[in-house]
Amino acid sequence: MAERVWLDVPYRDKDEAKALGARWDPTGKRWYAPRAGVVGLARWEALPEVPDLLPGEDRGFGAGLFVDLVPSSCWFTNVRSCVDQRDWERLRRMVTKRAGQVCEACARREDPREKRWLEVHERWSYDETRHVQALRRLICLCTDCHRSTHFGLAQLKGLADDAFTHLMAVAGLSAAEADIHVGEAFSLWEERSKVEWALDLSILMTSGITVVQPPAAAARPDAARAALSLRPSQN
């Protein structure tokens, strides 16, 4: 039996790779070629695995579930937008694997019947003096926890009530406490959105990840809005 060849296929390329003969491993949650030498699949052949702990990453930073709004002046500087898409697939695979295939906030597993998936979220620190937005950690969140985290996006999608209810349940907050928490998160977002932030992705730089330059700060809000209008319903 021919040995399969693992592939790093970005979401956007999955249909093309499948048409060329790539197959999906539901257990490993990744694509593979059924044998070496399949025409057209070589460009997705897997690169070395990303280390389980990125250099300088703090896995204790930003633990739990909370509303974590990215300033509008930092939109479109998320890791997925700033790395080669094959590298994003490698990072996604590493983060979900090291989390044991469970959400790091609510400890639930992926469940397609509930439309609950495992996704990767960035935790950032903000140096208010130097105006530096630094990547501190990558965390595995389920769809529900990720929705609560991006509460502003949940509002735009008409899912604020679901996000609010889930936030209360997982964070152990009363309705009044959750309301205060959301209000404080938006106040902080408004203040930080007044500043242009320099981006620090140094924890990726020595891990074999190709970092690409994000749009200029003034262009990020429009770029983010355009991306949201094209984004698929799930990864």
C-alpha positions as CSV (number, residue, x, y, z in Angstrom):
1,M,0.0,0.0,0.0
2,A,1.4,3.4,-1.0
3,E,2.3,5.7,1.8
4,R,0.3,8.9,2.0
5,V,2.0,12.2,1.6
6,W,0.8,14.9,4.0
7,L,-0.1,18.3,2.6
8,D,-0.6,21.8,3.9
9,V,-3.6,23.0,2.0
10,P,-5.1,26.4,2.8
11,Y,-8.9,26.6,3.0
12,R,-9.1,28.7,-0.1
13,D,-7.3,25.9,-2.1
14,K,-9.2,22.9,-0.8
15,D,-11.5,22.5,-3.8
16,E,-8.6,22.7,-6.2
17,A,-6.5,20.3,-4.2
18,K,-9.4,17.8,-4.0
19,A,-9.9,18.0,-7.8
20,L,-6.3,17.1,-8.3
21,G,-6.6,14.0,-6.1
22,A,-5.9,15.2,-2.6
23,R,-7.9,13.3,0.1
24,W,-9.1,14.5,3.6
25,D,-8.2,12.6,6.8
26,P,-11.0,13.3,9.2
27,T,-9.0,12.1,12.2
28,G,-5.9,14.1,11.5
29,K,-8.0,16.9,10.0
30,R,-5.6,17.5,7.1
31,W,-5.2,16.8,3.5
32,Y,-2.9,14.2,2.0
33,A,-1.8,12.8,-1.4
34,P,-2.6,9.1,-1.7
35,R,0.9,8.5,-3.0
36,A,4.1,10.4,-3.9
37,G,4.2,12.0,-7.3
38,V,0.6,12.9,-7.8
39,V,0.6,15.6,-10.5
40,G,-0.2,19.1,-9.2
41,L,-0.1,18.4,-5.5
42,A,3.7,18.9,-4.9
43,R,3.2,22.7,-4.2
44,W,1.2,21.8,-1.0
45,E,3.6,19.1,0.3
46,A,3.9,19.6,4.1
47,L,6.6,21.7,5.6
48,P,8.2,20.8,9.0
49,E,5.9,21.0,12.0
50,V,5.7,24.2,14.0
51,P,7.1,23.8,17.5
52,D,4.4,23.3,20.2
53,L,5.6,26.4,22.0
54,L,6.5,29.4,19.9
55,P,9.7,31.2,21.0
56,G,8.6,33.7,23.6
57,E,5.0,32.6,23.7
58,D,3.2,32.9,27.0
59,R,0.5,30.2,27.2
60,G,-0.8,31.6,30.4
61,F,-1.5,35.0,28.9
62,G,-5.1,35.8,28.3
63,A,-6.6,32.6,29.8
64,G,-10.3,32.0,29.9
65,L,-13.2,33.7,28.0
66,F,-13.5,37.4,27.8
67,V,-14.5,40.0,25.2
68,D,-11.2,40.8,23.4
69,L,-11.8,43.5,20.8
70,V,-9.0,44.5,18.4
71,P,-8.7,48.2,17.9
72,S,-9.9,49.4,14.4
73,S,-6.5,50.8,13.8
74,C,-5.2,47.2,14.1
75,W,-7.8,45.6,11.9
76,F,-6.3,43.2,9.3
77,T,-3.2,42.6,11.3
78,N,-4.4,39.3,12.6
79,V,-2.0,36.4,12.2
80,R,-4.0,34.7,9.5
81,S,-3.6,37.9,7.4
82,C,0.1,38.3,8.1
83,V,1.4,34.9,7.3
84,D,1.6,32.7,4.2
85,Q,-1.6,30.7,4.1
86,R,0.2,27.4,4.2
87,D,1.9,28.6,7.4
88,W,-1.5,29.5,8.8
89,E,-2.6,25.9,8.2
90,R,0.6,24.7,10.0
91,L,-0.1,27.0,13.0
92,R,-3.8,26.0,13.1
93,R,-2.9,22.4,13.2
94,M,-0.3,22.9,16.0
95,V,-2.6,25.0,18.2
96,T,-5.5,22.6,18.0
97,K,-3.3,19.6,18.5
98,R,-1.5,20.9,21.6
99,A,-4.9,21.9,23.1
100,G,-5.9,18.2,22.9
101,Q,-8.6,19.0,20.3
102,V,-10.7,20.9,22.9
103,C,-11.6,24.5,23.4
104,E,-9.2,26.1,25.9
105,A,-12.0,28.3,27.4
106,C,-14.9,25.9,27.7
107,A,-13.2,22.5,27.3
108,R,-15.8,21.3,24.6
109,R,-14.8,19.4,21.5
110,E,-15.7,20.1,18.0
111,D,-19.3,19.0,17.0
112,P,-20.4,19.4,13.4
113,R,-24.0,18.6,14.4
114,E,-23.9,21.8,16.5
115,K,-21.9,23.7,14.0
116,R,-19.2,24.0,16.6
117,W,-15.6,24.0,15.3
118,L,-12.2,24.6,16.8
119,E,-10.6,27.9,15.7
120,V,-7.4,29.8,16.5
121,H,-7.5,33.1,18.2
122,E,-4.6,35.5,19.0
123,R,-4.0,37.1,22.3
124,W,-2.3,40.5,22.1
125,S,-0.6,42.8,24.5
126,Y,-0.7,46.6,24.0
127,D,2.2,48.8,25.1
128,E,0.5,52.0,25.7
129,T,3.8,54.0,25.9
130,R,5.5,52.7,22.7
131,H,2.2,51.9,20.9
132,V,3.2,48.4,20.1
133,Q,0.7,45.6,19.6
134,A,2.6,42.4,20.3
135,L,1.4,38.8,19.7
136,R,1.8,37.0,23.0
137,R,-0.1,33.7,22.5
138,L,-2.2,31.6,20.1
139,I,-5.2,29.9,21.8
140,C,-7.7,27.3,20.6
141,L,-11.3,28.4,21.0
142,C,-14.5,26.8,19.8
143,T,-16.9,28.7,17.5
144,D,-19.1,29.7,20.4
145,C,-16.3,31.1,22.5
146,H,-14.7,32.7,19.5
147,R,-18.0,34.5,18.8
148,S,-18.2,35.8,22.4
149,T,-14.6,37.0,22.2
150,H,-15.3,38.9,19.0
151,F,-18.4,40.5,20.4
152,G,-18.5,43.4,18.0
153,L,-18.5,41.0,15.0
154,A,-21.3,39.0,16.7
155,Q,-23.3,42.2,16.8
156,L,-22.8,42.8,13.1
157,K,-24.0,39.3,12.4
158,G,-27.1,39.5,14.6
159,L,-25.7,37.0,17.1
160,A,-25.1,39.2,20.1
161,D,-27.6,37.5,22.3
162,D,-26.0,34.1,21.7
163,A,-22.6,35.5,22.3
164,F,-23.8,37.2,25.5
165,T,-25.5,34.1,26.9
166,H,-22.4,32.0,26.1
167,L,-20.1,34.5,27.8
168,M,-22.2,34.4,31.0
169,A,-22.2,30.6,31.0
170,V,-18.5,30.0,30.5
171,A,-17.1,33.0,32.4
172,G,-19.6,32.5,35.3
173,L,-21.0,36.0,35.1
174,S,-24.4,37.3,35.9
175,A,-26.3,39.3,33.3
176,A,-25.4,42.6,35.1
177,E,-21.7,41.6,35.4
178,A,-21.5,40.5,31.7
179,D,-23.1,43.8,30.7
180,I,-20.5,45.7,32.6
181,H,-17.7,43.6,31.1
182,V,-18.9,44.2,27.5
183,G,-19.2,47.9,28.1
184,E,-15.7,48.1,29.5
185,A,-14.4,46.2,26.6
186,F,-15.9,48.6,24.1
187,S,-14.7,51.6,26.1
188,L,-11.1,50.2,25.9
189,W,-11.6,49.5,22.2
190,E,-12.6,53.1,21.5
191,E,-9.5,54.4,23.3
192,R,-7.1,52.1,21.6
193,S,-8.7,52.7,18.2
194,K,-7.5,56.3,18.4
195,V,-3.9,55.1,18.2
196,E,-1.8,53.7,15.4
197,W,0.0,50.6,16.6
198,A,3.2,49.0,15.4
199,L,2.9,45.3,15.0
200,D,5.2,42.9,16.8
201,L,5.0,39.3,15.5
202,S,8.5,38.3,16.8
203,I,7.3,35.0,18.3
204,L,6.6,33.8,14.8
205,M,9.9,35.0,13.2
206,T,12.1,32.2,14.4
207,S,9.6,29.3,13.9
208,G,10.0,29.0,10.2
209,I,6.9,31.1,9.6
210,T,6.8,33.5,6.6
211,V,5.4,36.8,7.8
212,V,3.9,39.2,5.2
213,Q,3.5,42.9,5.6
214,P,-0.1,44.0,6.6
215,P,-1.9,46.9,4.9
216,A,-1.0,50.4,6.1
217,A,-2.8,51.5,9.2
218,A,-5.1,53.9,7.3
219,A,-6.2,51.2,4.9
220,R,-6.9,48.5,7.5
221,P,-10.6,49.3,8.3
222,D,-11.6,49.2,4.7
223,A,-9.5,46.1,4.0
224,A,-11.2,44.3,7.0
225,R,-14.7,45.2,5.9
226,A,-13.9,43.9,2.4
227,A,-12.6,40.6,3.8
228,L,-15.6,40.2,6.1
229,S,-17.9,40.4,3.1
230,L,-16.0,37.6,1.4
231,R,-15.4,35.3,4.4
232,P,-16.9,31.8,4.4
233,S,-19.3,30.9,7.1
234,Q,-16.7,28.6,8.7
235,N,-13.1,27.5,8.3
